[in-house]
Amino acid sequence: MEDPRAVTLHQTWGHLFPQEQSRHKATIRVAQSAYTGLHLLDHDSKFADSPWFYASLEEFMYNLPDLEPGEVKDIPVTIQVVTKIQHIYWADEEGWMMPEVYKITEIKEKTK
């Protein structure tokens, strides 16, 4: 018989929640649509399967300045696990939200 806790974690994506505090560098590739803003094309993050990672990516991309329509850009970033909370969602006045689990920060080129 399977462990009920393991089954529940798997069915609620709990097995994809980061297990340790960490920070690593990655690159995300975005493209500017002519109609609906930036779209994620690719990334090289080790957190690829995590729904919390994709929620953080969406928020990060939302805050980026627009590019020219059709423009593709590779953005070097630092991805840091910032919390170890164990619940998946919480409610606020506007509905259900995902907690901040990952902090994604653009790595700016150093200027001399």
N, C-alpha and C positions, 0 to 999 in steps of 0.2 A: 504494500500500500504506500502511495506517495505521501510525502509530508504535506499536510494541508496548508501550512504557511508558504511553502515553496510554490504550490499550485496557485494560491491566491496572488502571490507576488508576480508570477508569470502572467496570469490573466489580467492583472491591472498595470502591467508594464513596470512593476516595482523592480524587476530584475535589471531594468535599463537605467535605474537611478544610480548616479555616481556613488561609489563606495568609499572614495577617499578624496581629501582635499588635494587638488593638483592644479597645475598651470602649464600650458604648453602653447607653442606657436603653431599657427596654421595659416593657410591661404584660402580665402573664399573668392570665387569668381562670380561676378554679378553682371547682368545686362540690363540696359535701360529699354523698356518697351515704349513704343510710340503712344500707348494708350493708358497703361496702368502702373507705371512706376518701375521700380527695380525688381528683378527676378533672380533668384539663386540658380546658377548654372552648375556649380560644382564646389567642392571643398575637400580638404585633405585632413579633416579632423578625426581623431580616434573616437569621438562621441557620436558617430554617424547614426546609430539606431535610436538615440534617445529623443523622445518627444519634447523633453525640456530643452534640449539643445536646439531643436528647430524653432521652438517658441522664442528663444533668445536670439537666434539668427534673424527671425522676422522682425523683432524689435530693433535690433542693430541696423538692419537694412532700412527700416522705416525712417531712422534718424540720419541716414546718409544723404548728402546733397544729390540732387538729380544729375544724371549724366546726359550727354546728347543722345537723342533717339538712335537706337541700334548700337550704341557704344558698349563695349565689353571691358571690364576692368578687374584685374586681380588685386585683392586687398590683403596685405599681410596683417594678421591679427594675433592677439594674445587671448586665449580662452582660459578662464579660471573658474573652478568650481568654488562657489561662494557660500553655499549653505548645505546643511545636512538634514534639513527638515524631512520628516518621514510621511507627510501627507501629500497627495498629488495636487489637489485643487482646494481653493477656498472661495467663498462667495463674498462679493462686495455689492455696492448699490447697483452696479452696472451688470452684474451677472457673475459667471464663474471665471476665475483667473488661475493661471498657473503661477506658482511661486517662482521667484528669481533663483535659479539654481546655477546658471552659468553667467559670468560677466564677460562680454566680448568687447575688446578694445582695439581700435586700429593702431597699428605700429606706424608712427609717423617717421619719415626720413629725417635724419639729423641735418640741420643746416649749419653752415660754418659762419 
